[in-house]
Amino acid sequence: MSVLNKLKIVALPQKSGLTPEQQRRAKVIAKLPEQLKLAEATLGGLTYERQRWGWGTDENGKKIKVPLPIRIKTL
């Protein structure tokens, strides 16, 4: 019991994170460059399509990596 008597109990300081409003603003700001690329492509008469890599199968049934389009959410 002598070891337990030497221990100090202190309150854990709370993390000072972002407020929900600040988190949402940061999320919107992160998506603005992509929307700018979409707007510039539209004004230039081009199409802009963001892609990610996923798995698909070819004619022989072998798995290969293929580009998949991602829908861009506009505000």
Residue pairs with C-beta under 8 A, 6 or more apart in sequence:
18 26
28 75
31 73
31 75
34 50
34 72
35 72
35 74
35 75
37 48
38 48
38 72
38 74
40 48
41 47
41 48
42 48
48 72
49 69
49 70
50 69
50 70
50 72
51 67
51 68
51 69
51 70
52 67
52 68
52 70
53 65
53 66
53 67
53 68
54 65
54 66
54 67
54 68
55 63
55 64
55 65
55 66
56 63
56 64
56 65
56 66
57 63
57 64
58 64
